[in-house]
Amino acid sequence: MAITLDSPLTAVLGAAPPAKRKRFTDGLGLHTVGDLLRHLPRRYLETGSLSRVDNLRIGQMLCVVGEIAECEIKSYKDRRTHRPAYRVEAILRTGGPRLKMTFFAKNQGTAGWHARRVAVGNRGVFLGRADRFRDQWQLVNPAMTIFGLGDAGDDGDAGDAGDDGVQDVLDFGPLYPIYPLTKGVETWDVARAVKFALEVVEEIPERLPDRVRQEYDVVGIRQAYDDVHRPETRDQVAAAHHRFRFEEALVTQLVLGRRRRAVRALGATVRDGGAGALLRAFDARLPFELTAGQVEVGGQIEQDLARPHPMNRLLQGEVGSGKTLVALRAMLRVVDSGGQAALLAPTEVLAQQHYRSIVTMLGDLALGGTIFGAGEGTRVELLTGSMNKTQRTGPLSRIASGEAGIVIGTHALLQDQVLFADLGLVVVDEQHRFGVEQRAALTDKAAAPPHLLVMTATPIPRTVAMTVFGDLETSTLSELPAGRAPIQTNVVPLAEQPGWIGRVWERVREEVGKGHQVYVVCPRISGDEAEAGQVDAVDLPDEDEPLEVARPRPPAAAVEEVVGRLAEGPLAGLRIGRLHGRLPADEKDATMRAFADGALDVLVSTTVIEVGVDVRNATAMVILDADHFGVSQLHQLRGRVGRGGLPGLCLLVSHAEADTPSRERLEAVASTTDGFVLSRVDLEMRREGDVLGASQAGGRSSLENLRVLRDEDTIVAAREAAESLLEERADLAHAPGLAAAVTELERSQQAEFVDKS
């Protein structure tokens, strides 16, 4: 029977033992021959030269081309058996430090076998963990393949030596592929299976039409697989990667393009503002002129709302740049058009602040239908999870009847009993706190697809990805917020300077002594309990470490423990409050009001203060174990200080070691206060998230080969090709290979919410 891409992986694993086969399937997630061929090398070693090894650190996984410089057999007496034993000590020469390798043997025969495979002058690929012993670098638990000898394995069974079949399989050219691995599978195990698969699979279906490949300079699929797995030159590798990235971008763009067309076919209610009485009355009451940016963005939104298909726009702007005012004017335009607008906030604190702010801005325009309201006014309702049944009855009735033109709320708006008369616009604030399903649940409450406006100060990776992919139109408010003072951000590196924590608390006392207030932010509530929805930022493994490697970290600071420690220690005598999501709603509100009124000096909190909290007297923030937070969260958190015209200070306290991804993340935040620069940093460090799906954790990307920043040009070209193909025939009958790939992706779970995101 012919072996195809759909054949089970076992068809090309040869005589691999069952345990090894299981590691391929369970550890690497490879089940078919196609899965194996799509498991691309992450980098290549040049077999003709020794690998450069710079900045070694203990515990680092190494995979290098090296040459044996010294080899010696030594005998000693085994302490347990009191019998003679042997060890083979070899020195591996690299393009950097020399590495000592040690192999233990029970008899002279095994010692001789070890010595032959690491004989002086032998060259190959060596894999192991770096360590240091007696002032010399070691390669611990080494595994290797010696050029011309094949798979030398590790220091296990000497009977594996001299396998001529292995020697043939691993006869590589100038570039040796290094694959993503899992425990128990070495890179040559993958290479052996891939080489055999390329030899026996006769037909690899071509998805891309000839004219598309020619127009966008894309190699054929067979050539791409040959060149990526067994290349002769770096140019071949680059051309193969371009092929895979372009194909993935094209399939994704076709899915997005077909979904956009489907949504437009459904149509949306035109919200052109009618006579515009409410918006005109509001603008007349404003005590200031709109900025040029607010006028420009407002015009873009008005044009979107007047179209017969749904708006899907991202509004970016730093904290305090006037996003809420722009969104409110859009909501008033929808109300003028006879519809309703909902503002979805991630926390009760933010929802209540939005409610108070919008009611204040509207004045008597927020009291429509009452004896105190203006004739052209509307009603503004607040709906949160902490409201009891009696408190909810009136708002629910006015929302269902259409009497309430503007509805502000938290996740409570997503509940089934919340019914809208005519939901025309959904505004999502600080969208990185909402998943796609949650936004979809709200938009599903509209008879026709509502218009969508997403507001954020720091776009999360998924948002940036969707923007690059063209699913969101983008508006930017770039003016510096009025009255905002500069915020100085410093990293406090306790790994190198543990004594600096004392100076941190001295700075807190100094700020309080000046009459100011300070936030102290912790990643945990108590023990290991985090806020609902809080996901720790993690460091992904080094490229030569197995995929399942996770970096250990000490327990994170928790509000309940830190409050007591500070009150009895470095901040004794100061008025300290606590705030986190597990507290009753009335206690949270009372604490926040006390801090806002100046009755508290220090507020120890979780990320519940991340957005929406506006205490103008707060000038400093200490973020403990700051490496537990992502770039966007750190930027949002520090936006709570420096809001009253006074200079702000943010101290990022961390035990993360220098040169680790965690530390680099903190240094990036400290280096700039530009949210748009940080959004790209965030994307580079956390990956894209599910471009077509519901996940927003920003961990391992659902994109296999694409990286949204690196491959922007490829994505733009693929979008152009997708539009051309869809214009020709939306069913893609003229490109059956692509049609099948698009259908498969559309049916998958990760595409379920693309039209609602």
Stockholm file with secondary structure:
# STOCKHOLM 1.0

chainA/1-757         MAITLDSPLTAVLGAAPPAKRKRFTDGLGLHTVGDLLRHLPRRYLETGSLSRVDNLRIGQMLCVVGEIAECEIKSYKDRRTHRPAYRVEAILRTGGPRLKMTFFAKNQGTAGWHARRVAVGNRGVFLGRADRFRDQWQLVNPAMTIFGLGDAGDDGDAGDAGDDGVQDVLDFGPLYPIYPLTKGVETWDVARAVKFALEVVEEIPERLPDRVRQEYDVVGIRQAYDDVHRPETRDQVAAAHHRFRFEEALVTQLVLGRRRRAVRALGATVRDGGAGALLRAFDARLPFELTAGQVEVGGQIEQDLARPHPMNRLLQGEVGSGKTLVALRAMLRVVDSGGQAALLAPTEVLAQQHYRSIVTMLGDLALGGTIFGAGEGTRVELLTGSMNKTQRTGPLSRIASGEAGIVIGTHALLQDQVLFADLGLVVVDEQHRFGVEQRAALTDKAAAPPHLLVMTATPIPRTVAMTVFGDLETSTLSELPAGRAPIQTNVVPLAEQPGWIGRVWERVREEVGKGHQVYVVCPRISGDEAEAGQVDAVDLPDEDEPLEVARPRPPAAAVEEVVGRLAEGPLAGLRIGRLHGRLPADEKDATMRAFADGALDVLVSTTVIEVGVDVRNATAMVILDADHFGVSQLHQLRGRVGRGGLPGLCLLVSHAEADTPSRERLEAVASTTDGFVLSRVDLEMRREGDVLGASQAGGRSSLENLRVLRDEDTIVAAREAAESLLEERADLAHAPGLAAAVTELERSQQAEFVDKS
#=GR chainA/1-757 SS CCCCTTSBGGGGSTTCCHHHHHIIIIITCCCBHHHHHTSCCSEEEETTSCCCCCSCCTTCEEEEEEEEEEEEEEEEECTTTCSEEEEEEEEEECSSSCEEEEEEESSHHHHHHHHHHTCTTCEEEEEEEEEEETTEEEEEEEEEEETTTEEEESSSCGGGTTCHHHHHHTCCCSEEEECCCCTTCCHHHHHHHHHHHHHHCCCCCCCSCHHHHHHTTCCCHHHHHHHHHSCSSHHHHHHHHHHHHHHHHHHHHHHHHHHHHHHHHHCCCCCCCTTCHHHHHHHHHCSSCCCHHHHHHHHHHHHHHTSSSCCEEEEEECTTSSHHHHHHHHHHHHHHTTCEEEEECSSHHHHHHHHHHHHHHHGGGGBTTSTTSCTTCCEEEEECTTCCHHHHHHHHHHHHHTCEEEEEESGGGGSTTCCCSCEEEEEEESGGGSCHHHHHHHHTTSSSCCEEEEEESSCCHHHHHHHHTTSSEEEEECSCCTTCCCEEEEEEETTTCTTHHHHHHHHHHHHHHTTCEEEEECSEEETTEECTTCCCCCCCCCTTSCTTCCCCCCCCCBHHHHHHHHHHTTTTTSCEEEECTTSCHHHHHHHHHHHHTTCCSEEEECGGGSSSCCCTTEEEEEETTGGGSCHHHHHHHHTTSSCSSSCEEEEEEECCCTTSHHHHHHHHHHHCCCHHHHHHHHHHHHCCCCSSSSCCSCSSCSCSSCCTTTTHHHHHHHHHHHHHHHHHCTTCTTCHHHHHHHHHHHHSGGGTTGGGC
#=GC SS_cons         CCCCTTSBGGGGSTTCCHHHHHIIIIITCCCBHHHHHTSCCSEEEETTSCCCCCSCCTTCEEEEEEEEEEEEEEEEECTTTCSEEEEEEEEEECSSSCEEEEEEESSHHHHHHHHHHTCTTCEEEEEEEEEEETTEEEEEEEEEEETTTEEEESSSCGGGTTCHHHHHHTCCCSEEEECCCCTTCCHHHHHHHHHHHHHHCCCCCCCSCHHHHHHTTCCCHHHHHHHHHSCSSHHHHHHHHHHHHHHHHHHHHHHHHHHHHHHHHHCCCCCCCTTCHHHHHHHHHCSSCCCHHHHHHHHHHHHHHTSSSCCEEEEEECTTSSHHHHHHHHHHHHHHTTCEEEEECSSHHHHHHHHHHHHHHHGGGGBTTSTTSCTTCCEEEEECTTCCHHHHHHHHHHHHHTCEEEEEESGGGGSTTCCCSCEEEEEEESGGGSCHHHHHHHHTTSSSCCEEEEEESSCCHHHHHHHHTTSSEEEEECSCCTTCCCEEEEEEETTTCTTHHHHHHHHHHHHHHTTCEEEEECSEEETTEECTTCCCCCCCCCTTSCTTCCCCCCCCCBHHHHHHHHHHTTTTTSCEEEECTTSCHHHHHHHHHHHHTTCCSEEEECGGGSSSCCCTTEEEEEETTGGGSCHHHHHHHHTTSSCSSSCEEEEEEECCCTTSHHHHHHHHHHHCCCHHHHHHHHHHHHCCCCSSSSCCSCSSCSCSSCCTTTTHHHHHHHHHHHHHHHHHCTTCTTCHHHHHHHHHHHHSGGGTTGGGC
//
